[in-house]
Amino acid sequence: FFVPSAEKILRGSSGIKDTIHWERIARAYQRNVRYAYELYNKRFITDQLNNIDLMPFELRITEINLETVAHQLELKTTGLLNEFRQIREQAYTCITLGSLRELALLKEKVDKYKRHADLSHEAILEVLAHNEDMIGMYLTDNRKRDIADHTQVELLLEACTKEMAEVRRSISDLS
């Protein structure tokens, strides 16, 4: 879900491996966009034209984006858990240098995705901590808002914080 840093891109060698790597990133990106599109349509597009949603468009998109991040981290956590169970079952029969190496690599993956979840959670908490930032999230609403008039954003971010905290807990259970 997360795009590699510029350092990784510049350090990597060119060739077939890079092509395969970027194709995998492109497919993951397409899956994420498709998931967000389907979620948006399911949640906000209805057959009834008289259904008026009072939540501004930018908040709906923010909700979908944050939910997509949480969903992708949950999927990755499930994948890592399945991988761990498989390695553990193999290690029960015979502990080898190979199984220990696989466990070490899996630990690196878990740590990486734990960092992603922590960063996502901290970013949401950072916005929640500043009323001015929450007011700034209203882009299409053409009215002046009081500094305390950010109830919708606050509720949305608090719900996302709870969801991200659950993802962090499940990732922490793996490590």
C-alpha positions, 0 to 999 in steps of 0.5 A: 500500500505504501510507495517505497522511499526515494532512497530505495528507488535510487539505490535499486538496480535497474533491470527485470527485477525493478520492472516486476517490482513496479508492476507489483506496486502498480497492481497494488495501487489499482486494487486500492483505488478500486477498493476506495471507489467501490467503498465510496459508491456503496457508502455515499451513492444511493438510488434515491436522489432526495438523500441529502448527505450533510457531510462535506465531500472532502470529509467523505473522501477523507473517511474513505482514504483512512478506511482504505489505509486501515483495510490494507494494513488489516489485510497485510496483518492477516497475511503476515499471521498466516505466514507466521502460522505456516512457518511455526508449523514447519518449525514444530517438525524440525527447526532448521537454519532456514526456518530461523531465517524465515522467522527473522525475515517475517519479524522484519516485515512485521516491524515494517508494517507496525511502523506504517500503522504507528505513523498513520495513527500518529498522523491522525492524532496530530490533526486531532490535537489541533483545532485549526487543522480540523477547521482547515479540512472543510474545503467546499463548505463556503462559510466561516467556521468558529474554531470549535465548530469541527464536530464532524471532523473530530468524530470522523478522526476519532473513529479512524483513530480507534480503527487504527488502534485496533490495527496496531494492536493486532500487528503488535500481537504478531511481534 
